[in-house]
C-alpha cells in the first residue's frame, strides 16, 4: 500500500541544494538588516512576530489537531497515523484518503521556527500569507509538483508545519496548495480553541 510522503521528506534532498529561495522580502519578514554609516549591514535584528497569541507546541499531539468532523469535511477518511519528522525531529501525523489520491502531514515542530521556510534551509518558492491571523509561508517548487508546504508561525522557535502530497500527481499542485491552507486553518482553529 502506498502512503502519502511524510512532510518534508523531499527536503532532505532539496536542503542540500545551493540555490537560494526565491521570492522577495516583505514587511514583517522574520529578519531585517540594519546598516551603519558605511551603508553595509552591521547586524541582523529580529522583529517581534505579529501573532494573535503565542501557542506552545511542546507536548501537542499533531494527530489531535484535526477533529473527526474536520477530517471528514476535508475528505481525509482514513485514521490518522502518528510518526516523527526526521527533518524537524518532532511529532508528525499523516492523514490520508481511502482512495489514496492525496494525503496530508501535520508536524508540531519545536526544533525550528518559521525561518526554516524563509532562510534558505528549504529550497522552495515562497509566498507570505496569514492563517487565522498568524504569519505563514506557503511553499512549492515546480520541480516537485506533487507537494505543497505551509509553515504557520505560532511561537518563536516553533512552527506548525504542513504538507499535502498527491500520490500519483493526479491532484494539481494548485489544488494541493489550496488544501494545505484549509488544513492549516482547521489545525490552527483547534489549537486556538484549547
C-alpha positions as a Markdown table, in Angstrom:
| # | Residue | x | y | z |
|---|---|---|---|---|
| 1 | Unk | 0.0 | 0.0 | 0.0 |
| 2 | Unk | 1.3 | 3.4 | -0.9 |
| 3 | Unk | 1.0 | 6.2 | 1.6 |
| 4 | Unk | 1.4 | 10.0 | 1.4 |
| 5 | Unk | 5.0 | 11.1 | 1.5 |
| 6 | Unk | 5.8 | 12.3 | 5.1 |
| 7 | Unk | 6.1 | 16.0 | 5.4 |
| 8 | Unk | 9.3 | 17.5 | 4.1 |
| 9 | Unk | 10.8 | 14.1 | 3.2 |
| 10 | Unk | 12.0 | 15.7 | -0.1 |
| 11 | Unk | 13.6 | 18.4 | 2.0 |
| 12 | Unk | 16.5 | 16.1 | 2.7 |
| 13 | Unk | 17.4 | 16.3 | -1.0 |
| 14 | Unk | 16.4 | 19.9 | -1.5 |
| 15 | Unk | 18.0 | 21.3 | 1.6 |
| 16 | Unk | 21.4 | 20.4 | 0.2 |
| 17 | Unk | 20.9 | 22.5 | -2.9 |
| 18 | Unk | 22.9 | 25.6 | -3.2 |
| 19 | Unk | 20.2 | 27.7 | -4.9 |
| 20 | Unk | 18.6 | 30.3 | -2.7 |
| 21 | Unk | 14.9 | 30.5 | -2.0 |
| 22 | Unk | 13.0 | 32.7 | -4.5 |
| 23 | Unk | 10.7 | 35.5 | -3.5 |
| 24 | Unk | 11.3 | 38.9 | -2.1 |
| 25 | Unk | 11.3 | 40.3 | 1.4 |
| 26 | Unk | 8.1 | 41.9 | 2.6 |
| 27 | Unk | 7.3 | 44.0 | 5.6 |
| 28 | Unk | 7.0 | 41.6 | 8.5 |
| 29 | Unk | 9.7 | 39.3 | 7.2 |
| 30 | Unk | 11.4 | 37.5 | 10.1 |
| 31 | Unk | 14.6 | 39.5 | 10.0 |
| 32 | Unk | 15.8 | 42.9 | 8.8 |
| 33 | Unk | 19.3 | 44.1 | 8.4 |
| 34 | Unk | 20.5 | 47.4 | 10.0 |
| 35 | Unk | 23.2 | 49.4 | 8.3 |
| 36 | Unk | 26.0 | 51.5 | 9.8 |
| 37 | Unk | 27.4 | 54.8 | 8.4 |
| 38 | Unk | 29.2 | 52.9 | 5.6 |
| 39 | Unk | 25.9 | 51.6 | 4.3 |
| 40 | Unk | 26.9 | 48.0 | 4.9 |
| 41 | Unk | 24.9 | 45.6 | 7.1 |
| 42 | Unk | 26.2 | 45.7 | 10.7 |
| 43 | Unk | 23.9 | 43.4 | 12.4 |
| 44 | Unk | 20.6 | 41.5 | 12.0 |
| 45 | Unk | 17.8 | 42.2 | 14.3 |
| 46 | Unk | 14.6 | 40.2 | 14.6 |
| 47 | Unk | 11.3 | 42.0 | 14.5 |
| 48 | Unk | 8.7 | 40.8 | 17.0 |
| 49 | Unk | 6.3 | 38.5 | 15.4 |
| 50 | Unk | 2.7 | 39.8 | 15.0 |
| 51 | Unk | 0.6 | 36.9 | 16.1 |
| 52 | Unk | -2.9 | 36.9 | 17.7 |
| 53 | Unk | -1.3 | 34.9 | 20.5 |
| 54 | Unk | 1.7 | 32.6 | 21.2 |
| 55 | Unk | 1.0 | 28.9 | 21.1 |
| 56 | Unk | 3.4 | 26.4 | 22.6 |
| 57 | Unk | 3.5 | 23.2 | 20.6 |
| 58 | Unk | 5.5 | 21.3 | 23.1 |
| 59 | Unk | 3.6 | 18.2 | 24.1 |
| 60 | Unk | 0.9 | 18.9 | 21.4 |
| 61 | Unk | 0.0 | 15.7 | 19.6 |
| 62 | Unk | -0.4 | 16.6 | 15.9 |
| 63 | Unk | -3.0 | 13.8 | 15.4 |
| 64 | Unk | -5.4 | 15.8 | 17.7 |
| 65 | Unk | -5.3 | 19.0 | 15.6 |
| 66 | Unk | -7.8 | 17.8 | 13.1 |
| 67 | Unk | -11.1 | 16.7 | 14.6 |
| 68 | Unk | -13.1 | 13.8 | 13.1 |
| 69 | Unk | -15.6 | 16.4 | 11.6 |
| 70 | Unk | -12.7 | 18.4 | 10.1 |
| 71 | Unk | -11.1 | 15.4 | 8.6 |
| 72 | Unk | -14.4 | 14.2 | 7.1 |
| 73 | Unk | -15.1 | 17.7 | 5.6 |
| 74 | Unk | -11.6 | 17.6 | 4.1 |
| 75 | Unk | -12.1 | 14.1 | 2.7 |
| 76 | Unk | -9.3 | 12.6 | 4.9 |
| 77 | Unk | -11.2 | 9.4 | 5.7 |
| 78 | Unk | -8.5 | 7.1 | 6.9 |
| 79 | Unk | -7.5 | 7.0 | 10.6 |
| 80 | Unk | -4.5 | 9.3 | 11.4 |
| 81 | Unk | -1.1 | 7.8 | 11.7 |
| 82 | Unk | 1.5 | 9.0 | 14.3 |
| 83 | Unk | 5.1 | 9.4 | 13.3 |
| 84 | Unk | 8.2 | 11.5 | 13.8 |
| 85 | Unk | 9.5 | 14.1 | 11.3 |
| 86 | Unk | 13.1 | 13.3 | 10.5 |
| 87 | Unk | 13.6 | 16.9 | 9.4 |
| 88 | Unk | 12.2 | 18.6 | 12.5 |
| 89 | Unk | 12.8 | 15.7 | 14.9 |
| 90 | Unk | 9.3 | 16.4 | 16.2 |
| 91 | Unk | 5.9 | 14.6 | 16.3 |
| 92 | Unk | 4.1 | 14.2 | 13.0 |
| 93 | Unk | 0.7 | 12.9 | 11.9 |
| 94 | Unk | -0.3 | 11.5 | 8.5 |
| 95 | Unk | -3.9 | 12.0 | 7.3 |
| 96 | Unk | -4.8 | 10.1 | 4.2 |
| 97 | Unk | -7.7 | 9.3 | 1.9 |
| 98 | Unk | -9.1 | 5.9 | 1.3 |
| 99 | Unk | -8.8 | 6.4 | -2.5 |
| 100 | Unk | -5.1 | 7.2 | -2.0 |
| 101 | Unk | -5.2 | 10.3 | -4.3 |
| 102 | Unk | -3.7 | 12.7 | -1.8 |
| 103 | Unk | -2.8 | 13.0 | 1.8 |
| 104 | Unk | -1.5 | 15.5 | 4.4 |
| 105 | Unk | 1.1 | 15.6 | 7.1 |
| 106 | Unk | 0.9 | 17.8 | 10.2 |
| 107 | Unk | 4.0 | 18.4 | 12.3 |
| 108 | Unk | 4.2 | 20.2 | 15.6 |
| 109 | Unk | 7.8 | 21.4 | 15.2 |
| 110 | Unk | 9.6 | 22.6 | 18.4 |
| 111 | Unk | 13.1 | 22.5 | 16.9 |
| 112 | Unk | 12.8 | 25.2 | 14.3 |
| 113 | Unk | 10.7 | 28.3 | 13.7 |
| 114 | Unk | 9.1 | 29.8 | 10.6 |
| 115 | Unk | 12.6 | 30.9 | 9.4 |
| 116 | Unk | 13.1 | 27.3 | 8.2 |
| 117 | Unk | 10.8 | 28.2 | 5.3 |
| 118 | Unk | 12.4 | 31.6 | 4.6 |
| 119 | Unk | 16.2 | 31.5 | 5.4 |
| 120 | Unk | 17.2 | 29.2 | 2.5 |
| 121 | Unk | 17.2 | 26.0 | 4.6 |
| 122 | Unk | 14.3 | 24.7 | 2.4 |
| 123 | Unk | 14.6 | 25.5 | -1.3 |
| 124 | Unk | 11.1 | 26.4 | -2.3 |
| 125 | Unk | 9.3 | 29.3 | -3.9 |
| 126 | Unk | 7.5 | 31.0 | -1.0 |
| 127 | Unk | 4.5 | 33.2 | -0.6 |
| 128 | Unk | 3.8 | 35.2 | 2.6 |
| 129 | Unk | 0.2 | 34.8 | 3.9 |
| 130 | Unk | -1.8 | 34.5 | 7.1 |
| 131 | Unk | -3.7 | 31.7 | 8.6 |
| 132 | Unk | -6.3 | 32.8 | 11.2 |
| 133 | Unk | -4.1 | 36.0 | 11.8 |
| 134 | Unk | -0.9 | 34.0 | 12.3 |
| 135 | Unk | 2.0 | 34.8 | 9.9 |
| 136 | Unk | 2.5 | 31.9 | 7.5 |
| 137 | Unk | 4.6 | 30.9 | 4.5 |
| 138 | Unk | 3.3 | 28.8 | 1.6 |
| 139 | Unk | 5.9 | 26.9 | -0.3 |
| 140 | Unk | 6.1 | 25.0 | -3.5 |
| 141 | Unk | 8.6 | 24.0 | -6.2 |
| 142 | Unk | 8.0 | 23.5 | -9.9 |
| 143 | Unk | 10.4 | 20.5 | -9.8 |
| 144 | Unk | 8.1 | 18.7 | -7.4 |
| 145 | Unk | 4.5 | 19.3 | -8.5 |
| 146 | Unk | 3.2 | 16.5 | -6.2 |
| 147 | Unk | 3.5 | 18.5 | -3.0 |
| 148 | Unk | 2.7 | 21.9 | -1.4 |
| 149 | Unk | 4.1 | 23.0 | 2.0 |
| 150 | Unk | 2.9 | 25.5 | 4.6 |
| 151 | Unk | 4.5 | 26.8 | 7.9 |
| 152 | Unk | 2.5 | 28.7 | 10.5 |
| 153 | Unk | 4.4 | 30.9 | 12.9 |
| 154 | Unk | 2.8 | 30.1 | 16.2 |
| 155 | Unk | 5.7 | 30.8 | 18.6 |
| 156 | Unk | 9.4 | 31.9 | 18.5 |
| 157 | Unk | 11.4 | 28.8 | 17.5 |
| 158 | Unk | 8.3 | 26.7 | 16.8 |
| 159 | Unk | 6.3 | 26.2 | 13.6 |
| 160 | Unk | 3.2 | 24.3 | 12.7 |
| 161 | Unk | 4.5 | 22.6 | 9.5 |
| 162 | Unk | 2.1 | 21.0 | 7.0 |
| 163 | Unk | 2.4 | 19.3 | 3.6 |
| 164 | Unk | -0.1 | 18.0 | 1.1 |
| 165 | Unk | 1.0 | 15.3 | -1.3 |
| 166 | Unk | -0.6 | 13.8 | -4.4 |
| 167 | Unk | 0.4 | 10.1 | -4.6 |
| 168 | Unk | 0.3 | 9.8 | -8.4 |
| 169 | Unk | 0.3 | 13.6 | -9.3 |
| 170 | Unk | -3.4 | 13.2 | -10.2 |
| 171 | Unk | -4.2 | 16.3 | -8.0 |
| 172 | Unk | -2.7 | 19.5 | -9.4 |
| 173 | Unk | -0.3 | 21.4 | -7.3 |
| 174 | Unk | -2.5 | 24.5 | -7.1 |
| 175 | Unk | -5.3 | 22.3 | -5.5 |
| 176 | Unk | -2.8 | 20.8 | -3.1 |
| 177 | Unk | -1.8 | 24.4 | -2.0 |
| 178 | Unk | -5.5 | 25.2 | -1.5 |
| 179 | Unk | -5.9 | 22.1 | 0.6 |
| 180 | Unk | -2.9 | 22.7 | 2.7 |
| 181 | Unk | -4.2 | 26.1 | 3.6 |
| 182 | Unk | -7.6 | 24.7 | 4.6 |
| 183 | Unk | -5.9 | 22.0 | 6.7 |
| 184 | Unk | -3.7 | 24.7 | 8.4 |
| 185 | Unk | -6.8 | 26.8 | 9.1 |
| 186 | Unk | -8.6 | 23.8 | 10.7 |
| 187 | Unk | -5.5 | 22.9 | 12.8 |
| 188 | Unk | -5.0 | 26.4 | 14.0 |
| 189 | Unk | -8.7 | 26.7 | 14.9 |
| 190 | Unk | -8.2 | 23.6 | 17.1 |
| 191 | Unk | -5.1 | 25.0 | 18.7 |
| 192 | Unk | -6.5 | 28.4 | 19.5 |
| 193 | Unk | -9.7 | 26.8 | 21.0 |
| 194 | Unk | -7.6 | 25.0 | 23.6 |
